[in-house]
Amino acid sequence: MKVLCVHPSGLMYTEIFLRLEPLGVELVAASVRRAGHDVRLLDLQAATHKDFFRMLDSFRPDAVLFGMNYLANVPEVVDLCKAVKQRLPRTLTCVGGHSASFTARELLEHARGDIDCVVRGEGEEAAPRVLDAWRDDPKNLHLLDGVITLTGEGPPPKQIHSLDDLRPARDLLPNRKKYFIGVLDPAASIEFSRGCPWDCSFCSAWTFYGRSYRKVAPELCAEDLASIREEGVFIVDDVAFIQAEHGHAIADAIEKRNIKKRYYLETRGDVLLRNKELFVRWKKLGMEYMFLGLEAIDAEGLKAFRKRVPLGKNFEALEYARSLGIMVAVNIIADPDWDEARFAVIREWALSVPEIVNISVNTPYPGTETFLTDARTFTTRDYRLFDIQHAVLPTKLPLARFYEELVKTQQVLNKKHLGLAALKATAEISARLLLQGQTNFVKMLWKFSSVYNPKRQLADHAQPVKYEMKLPVVAEKKKIDPRKLYVLPPNSKAAQANLLITRES
């Protein structure tokens, strides 16, 4: 079969800070190709809808597989599936990915028959089975594990047998200069582990993976790294190097192969402090940038998000990262209940620390506990506004004023780390990138005010809404059973391992 794999367009923050290669879709594409199919891959972060329609007309795929990790992409994906069916009525349209797994039934309802099925769980395992079934018995897709159609729903999805069996089809994206994160321009992405053992109330990573945590064999991590052409590498793990022995084993394999890269990763403050020697070693290997999700700068905020990290530990982690000479970016979640005084406190703190401070908006997503507890109060059900840059809950301030304070606070990042300030600090790096034909980083230095604009954000609320999110049915004051949120079923072995990991923290 001829198969087209598609990643949707980028979101608001990807217009400036990063554009990551679509690793999930590349993994699915590799799995499908390994099953003997003729595969193409199109990333709408770096291409246009015109490119998509040209591909439909020239390639005429038998199946179009969409990877949908972000809720804000729901309208785009539904409309593109409808367009596929108009042009190629016999072509399979299938949607999978993180957000698709939590919104499967409503995706099908929005599409009204133009999405043939939605895959819940890990697409690498399911995609080849779906293609076989479509070819042999298309009316019975709903009998497959993890597959939902308008006709019915199969058994729960299963974990892939082993992460060691996966390797992304990076060769299907020849124009790789489009992908970057900060000064790592260009940058590839790589996965060393999958899942998260913690259970933060605002996060759906642990509910998607059934609170499991799995690792790629260290030698295979190094083998994959060695195949990457880009000097910059973003490690996509939800929490990097949770287990020190795994991180050391990967480092051993990298040193053995003499691999030279520059790394950006995400981790937790308590993991950083627990595994200090490991992070010292990775600094020597080329780790230059780190993202720490602090989420709050007060104990009350951390408790609300169930981060399970004492406030003092977070600040200690920042100090330790500074001592290593690592550039750190941190995230603070702005609550809709914030007033001018609270925004002012955050601005003062952001100005007092050398780190890059990113401010996102508290956004309850399907698959999170906060979605079940807060959805009744949503002020909008427009999927496009669920991008952590818009307020979807009632704000204490008038909405226009909230956005003014939000952008004013985000401007701290602009003043400290973008524009002329950044150009002076990175003049040598910027010149080198421009000589290499890499313009992503330099362009982003001047785009903040055109993207982060309170009038633009407010105007987004007035846009016509074509598809509205379905709200969950939750009994008042009923305690939430987290097991009902899981996409991949949990198991006792993973639960025991997770308990040990989180206790150590």
HURA-V373936 format. One record per helix or strand of 3 or more residues. SS is the DSSP state (H for helix, E for strand). FROM is the first residue (numbers start at 0). LEN is the number of residues. Records with the same first field share a line. If there is no record, write none. Layout:
# HURA-V373936
SS->FROM-LEN  FROM-LEN
This chain:
# HURA-V373936
E->1-6  37-6  62-5  91-5  116-3  186-4  192-3  212-3  231-4  261-6  286-9  326-8  355-6
H->11-4  22-12  48-11  70-17  97-5  103-8  122-21  162-3  169-3  175-3  204-4  217-10  243-14  268-6  275-10  298-7  310-13  339-13  368-9  382-3  398-19  418-7  426-9  439-5  447-4  453-7  481-4  491-13
